[in-house]
Amino acid sequence: MSAEWPLWEVFIRGQHGMAHRHVGSLHAADAEMAVKNARDVYTRRNEGVSIWVVEARHIAASSPSDKGPLYEPATSKVYRHPTFFDIPDDVGAM
Amino acid sequence: MYAQMVKSDVGQDDPARLAAFQARIDAGEKIEPKDWMPEGYRKTLIRQIGQHAHSEIVGQLPEGNWITRAPSLERKAILLAKVQDEAGHGRYLYCAAETLGVSRDALTEMLIDGRMKYSSIFNYPTLTWADMGAVGWLVDGAAIMNQVPLQRTSFGPYARAMIRVCKEESFHQRQGFDIMMKMAKGTAAQKKMAQDALNRFWFPSLMMFGPSDKDSVHSAQSMAWKIKMNTNDELRQKFVDQTVPQAAYLGLTVPDDTIAWNAAKGGYDFAEPDWSEFFDVLKGNGPCNSERIAARRKAWEDGAWVRAGMLAHAEKKKARKMAAE
């Protein structure tokens, strides 16, 4: 026996209408087992109402070295934030 | 502490990259799996997280011993939940180690063939039901001392695993203390069992923190990398200061005549454990070392056909589904 069960990444939706959030990973032979294992490993205390699993090898990720080209363009565009604009107090809430 | 005497590796990395890496850690940034890291950092973490994970898994064995013999259905259900948590903690930690490029199966094999260690504490037997109390109260109590600061460790996946573990761990310590309270306030025979459990687990619990490391180069490197947050002596002192009043509350006596409050240092003075015993247990000569590894090996080998069978079945199902589409 040398083949290892594939690695799955687990995403759980918490109780309060939130988005699914990455919680960790686990090994399972197939998707059905991955969901069952995720139930046992990540929701023993009612941490979730819904589970997503995806095989880790199917996830495409950005590379840490692309951090500059990817995110720096946004830092100079401060006008994208509402606080950039001064609205006089007389105008009221906006 | 579930990781003891972890040696740090110092690799042959480019000094400029090393300095930049250290600056990130000093600034409180988390290191994530795909970030550049020194080889020594990676290797030391694999050793530390792996040892921590193995301790959670092997730590199920002394308690699993009492699941079928728990004194009531409620105690049995609680102990079962606790042991299941330990399995979960092992899983969180193996996941964190795997992000560093070591496979789960390789970690398990290194445990079984003795290349990797687990905490010395799990090489002691659990002889009576009171030991379930002492293990939860003292052993999990000592583990919490170490794990709480590790929630701030520099490696992201390890820190996140520790956050999950800490959330669950305080249930473990409280259930242990609850057992001790019942026993200590019970019949004379029960109180005697509680005292006996404290007598046997006190010094092995102090050993969990490892020997004094104030002059250790490995500890200095690990602390600079923020994968070790406190010295062994600091954590041991904190543990003693917390535990001695709890023992007094239980009406039990800590098996150390030298314990005395030291107002100048704001903590208790206490006797060191017998470190020759500690090194002997690490070498494999504790009361239960061979039993623990034999149990892990048996589970691993007996489960081989199940792991292979489940995988073959999953592949067959996948092929059938593809053919139908």
HADDOCK unambig.tbl for C-alpha pairs under 7 A between the chains (distance, minus, plus):
assign (segid A and resid 1 and name CA) (segid B and resid 304 and name CA) 6.34 0.50 0.50
assign (segid A and resid 1 and name CA) (segid B and resid 308 and name CA) 6.24 0.50 0.50
assign (segid A and resid 4 and name CA) (segid B and resid 105 and name CA) 6.92 0.50 0.50
assign (segid A and resid 5 and name CA) (segid B and resid 311 and name CA) 6.72 0.50 0.50
assign (segid A and resid 25 and name CA) (segid B and resid 95 and name CA) 6.08 0.50 0.50
assign (segid A and resid 26 and name CA) (segid B and resid 95 and name CA) 6.75 0.50 0.50
assign (segid A and resid 29 and name CA) (segid B and resid 310 and name CA) 6.00 0.50 0.50
assign (segid A and resid 29 and name CA) (segid B and resid 311 and name CA) 5.07 0.50 0.50
assign (segid A and resid 29 and name CA) (segid B and resid 314 and name CA) 5.99 0.50 0.50
assign (segid A and resid 30 and name CA) (segid B and resid 314 and name CA) 5.71 0.50 0.50
assign (segid A and resid 41 and name CA) (segid B and resid 88 and name CA) 5.38 0.50 0.50
assign (segid A and resid 64 and name CA) (segid B and resid 34 and name CA) 6.68 0.50 0.50
assign (segid A and resid 64 and name CA) (segid B and resid 35 and name CA) 5.98 0.50 0.50
